Amino acid sequence: MALGKYSRVDNNNNNNNRKSSSSYCSTVTIVAFVGLCLVGIWMLTSSSVVPVQTGNGSAEEKKNQVEDQVTPVTSDNNDSSNTSDFEDNRGDLPDDATKGDANVSLAENDGKGNLNTQENKDNTEETKMVESKKDDEQSASEGGEKSGDNSGGQGDSLENSDDKKSDSDENDKKSEENNEKSDLDDGDKKQDESSSETNGDQADNQIEEKVDQNDNKELEKSSDEPKDDGQLKNQSSNEVFPSGAQSELLNETVTQTGSFSTQATESKIEKETQLSSKKYSWKLCNSTAGPDYIPCLDNLEAIRHLPSTKHYEHRERHCPEEPPTCLVPLPEGYKRRIEWPKSREKIWYYNVPHTKLAQIKGHQNWVKVTGEYLTFPGGGTQFKHGALHYIDFIEESVPDVAWGKRSRVVLDVGCGVASFGGFLFDRSVVAMSFAPKDEHEAQVQFALERGIPAVSAVMGTKRLPYPGRVFDIVHCARCRVPWHIEGGKLLLELNRVLRPGGFFLWSATPIYQDKTEDVEIWEAMVELTKSMCWELVNKTSKDAVNGVAVAAFRKPTSNDCYEQRSKQEPPVCPESDDPNAAWNVPLQTCMHKVPVDASERGSQWPDRWPERLEKAPYWLSSQVGVYGKAAPEDFAADNEHWKRVVTKSYLNGMGISWSSVRNVMDMNAVYGGFAAALKDLSLWVMNVVPIDSPDTLPIIYERGLFGMYHDWCESFSTYPRSYDLLHADHLFSKLNKRCNLVAIVAEVDRILRPEGKLIVRDNVETINELENMLKSMQWEVRMTYSKDKEGLLCVQKSMWRPKEVETIKYAIA
C-alpha cells in the first residue's frame, strides 16, 4: 500500500516535474527567439555603417542616403553665425519660406527635435554614428590629406567626394536661405513702412505709391554701381533699387530653395519663355526724307492727291492708314549732341546736315556753317544782333508783359530756328515754338538739336493742337502769316488759344516800313484787331540795335466790347462750339466769348510764376479729379506723388546723367506732375495729353507748363532724334487695345535720340512685352522691376540699325 501509495505520489511528482520542464523549455525557447531577433535587429542596423569601411558601393549609397537626411540639421562651424541669424529671425518669415525642402521640414518640425517618422526614431544611434564619422572626416579634410586604410581606396575617394559635395550643397542652401530672408525682411519692412504713405486712391495705382525712407543712402550707392547686363530683375532689394522706385514698384519674391517649385513659378517662367521667344523683325525705312522722315508729314502720295494747297494743306498732317513699323536711318557721321547751354550757340553739322537755310538766311544771322559745326550767332531776322536785347526791348515797351512773372507760357508762331524761345529761358519763360516743314529746310530740327522746344506745324485749315485760352502771350516775328485775309480766320485761331488779358506781340515789316504792301497790311490789321476788340497797347519806334518795331495787342477780359460792336463781324461763336476741341477740328471765322463767371477758367489771370506751379487752379474746386477724388485733392496728391517718385527714384536710382538731358517728353502727362517735379533742372518737358485721355491739358498750362494733344496711334509732329528722354506712365497698355504696339515702339525709336532713355511704368504684362521688343532692337535695359502686377522699365536706345530695308511707297517722291 505504501509502495503503491508512494508510487502514486511519485507519479504525481513526475507529472509535476514534466509540466515544469515543459514550461521551462517554452520560456527558454521564447528567450532564445527574442535574443535571436535582437541579434538579427542588431545585425541589420549595424550593416548600414560597417560595410562603408570596405568600400562597398551599395553600402556607400545607403550611407549617403542617411547623410542626406541628417546634413541639414548638422551644425557647421563656418556657417554657424549665418544659420543662427536665419533661425533667430524666423518669425519674420512666412511659413512657406521657413520650411525649405522636405528633409529640412522633417528634421526641424516644431523646433523641439521631434521627428515625424518611425524610421528616424529607430535610427537615432546610427545617425549619431554617421554624424561622428562625418565630423571626423571633415576634421581630417581640413587638416590635410585624409589618413586611412589603402584597402578602402576607391570607397574613400568616393566618400570624400560625396562629403565635399554635401558640404557645398549645404553651404549653397544656407546662402540661398539667407538671401531669401534678406529679400523677405526687406519686403516686409517696406510694406510696414509704406502703409502710411499713400497719396490717393488711384484706380491704376498711379498715385498710391509706397516710399521707403530708410534706404535712401543705399539707393545712391547702388545707382553708381553698374550691373553686369544692365538688368536688375528679381534680385535682392539691397542690390536692385533700395529706395524710391522699389518702395513704389518692387517685386517681393520668395526664393524657392526646396525640391519642389510652385505652380505660379513654373507658369510664370513658361509665359516669359514664350514671350521672349517671340521674334521681332525690324527693317530700315527707305523714304525720300531719309533720316528726317516724319510719317504724317511726308505722306507724299496723300499730298499729291490734295485738291488744293492754297491754305497750306500740303504742310498739314496726312497720316498713313497703317503707321510704319520700320526704323528711321541715322545720318552718316551722327554724334552725341552737344549739351545745353552750349548747344544754343552751335550743333554738330552731321547731325542736321542741311545748308540751304544757312545759304538763304546767312546774312540774317540765323545759322552759319562753321567747320564741323552749325552756329547761330544772332538768332533771327528781327533780332540779328541778339535775341536777349529784343526780348528786353519788348518788356521795356510793354511793362505788363513782365517776363517770367506775369507772362510764363508763350506761343511762338513761325519760329524759324527758335532763338526767341531759346533765350526766353533766361527770363524764366517757356515758349511753344512751331514752324512748317517747308522750303526753309529743317528749321524746327535745328531748334530741337539746339535744345529748344519746337514742333512741326502750320497755320492752315485746322485748329492748332492746344486748348482754348491757355497762352499768356502769342508772338510772331516776321512769321509771314497772312493774318488779315479771309475774315481773319488765322488770327481768330490765335484769339482762341490766347488767354483773356494776354498779348499778341507782332514784329513785322508792316509795322515799321513804308512800302505800299506793308502799309496796306498794317491798315487791314488795325481794322481786323479792332473788330476783334483787341486793344493796341503800343506800337514802338524802330529799335536802334536791331532796326525793328513791335506792335502789342491785348485781348479783352470781358464781353462788353463784343456786345457794343455795330457790326457783328467776326461773329461770336455759338455756345455749342467748344474752344477746347482742337484735334483735327476745322478752323472757323468766329470768336469765343470771354468767360466772366468767377469759377470758370479764364476769368482770372493765374498766379505769378513760380507760385502757379504748385497751386491747384481756382476753377477745379467744383470738379471731380482724374482718379476719383475732388479735383483739388487729386491734383495735390498727384503733385506730391511725382515729387516723391522723381526725387527718390528717377534722379538717383536710374543711373541717368540728368546733366545730359535737355529735351524731355511726358507721353501721358495727366496733371503735369512729372514735369513740375523736374522744374529745378536745366531741361524742358513736352507734356502730351492723349486724345482718348481726360482733357487735363488746360491744367498743365495753368501751372505755367506747356504741352499738346496727340493720338499715339499716329506719328508725332517732330523730326527723328528729337528727345533725350521719354516718359510713359500707364500708356502702352492702354494703347495696346486700339493701336499696333510695334508701330508705337517704332515711333518711340524714331523720336528718341541714340543713347536717349525711355522710362515706362505700366502693368507687368506690358512691361515684359516692351522689354523683349526693345531688346530685339538692341536697346540696353538699364532697370526693370515689378510689384503687385505693376512694372517699371528703364531702357537706353542704341546706335544699332537693321540692315534689311523696307521701302515706304507713299513716302517716295
Salt bridges, closest charged atoms under 4 A:
GLU67 OE2 - LYS63 NZ 2.12
ASP85 OD2 - LYS181 NZ 3.70
ASP101 OD2 - LYS173 NZ 2.88
GLU108 OE1 - ARG90 NH2 3.91
GLU137 OE2 - LYS133 NZ 2.66
GLU137 OE2 - LYS146 NZ 3.76
GLU159 OE2 - LYS133 NZ 2.99
GLU159 OE2 - LYS146 NZ 3.76
ASP163 OD1 - LYS63 NZ 3.78
GLU170 OE2 - LYS174 NZ 2.91
ASP185 OD2 - LYS181 NZ 2.82
GLU209 OE2 - ARG761 NH2 2.74
GLU248 OE1 - ARG761 NH1 3.31
GLU252 OE2 - LYS787 NZ 3.82
GLU272 OE2 - LYS233 NZ 3.88
ASP292 OD2 - HIS354 NE2 2.64
ASP292 OD1 - ARG721 NH2 3.49
ASP298 OD2 - LYS437 NZ 2.68
GLU313 OE2 - HIS311 ND1 3.64
GLU345 OE2 - ARG344 NE 3.74
GLU372 OE1 - LYS335 NZ 3.49
ASP392 OD2 - ARG427 NH2 3.05
ASP400 OD2 - ARG554 NH1 3.59
ASP412 OD1 - HIS475 ND1 2.92
ASP426 OD1 - ARG344 NH1 3.41
GLU439 OE1 - ARG315 NH2 3.66
GLU441 OE2 - HIS354 ND1 3.22
GLU449 OE1 - ARG753 NH1 2.99
ASP472 OD1 - ARG499 NE 2.96
ASP472 OD2 - ARG612 NH1 3.10
GLU486 OE2 - HIS311 NE2 2.61
GLU493 OE2 - ARG496 NH2 2.76
ASP543 OD1 - HIS389 NE2 3.12
ASP577 OD1 - ARG463 NH2 2.86
ASP577 OD1 - HIS592 NE2 2.91
ASP607 OD2 - LYS615 NZ 3.13
GLU614 OE1 - LYS643 NZ 3.17
GLU640 OE2 - LYS643 NZ 3.68
ASP666 OD1 - HIS727 ND1 3.19
ASP680 OD1 - LYS679 NZ 3.01
ASP692 OD2 - ARG738 NE 2.99
GLU702 OE1 - ARG499 NH1 3.15
ASP711 OD1 - ARG738 NH2 2.92
GLU714 OE1 - ARG317 NH2 2.90
ASP724 OD1 - ARG337 NE 2.97
ASP724 OD1 - ARG753 NE 2.70
ASP729 OD1 - HIS730 ND1 2.77
ASP729 OD1 - ARG761 NE 3.62
GLU747 OE1 - ARG750 NE 2.85
ASP749 OD1 - LYS797 NZ 3.90
ASP749 OD1 - ARG801 NH2 2.82
GLU755 OE1 - ARG336 NH2 2.61
GLU771 OE2 - LYS775 NZ 3.23
GLU780 OE2 - ARG782 NE 3.62
GLU790 OE1 - HIS730 NE2 2.46
GLU804 OE2 - LYS283 NZ 3.50
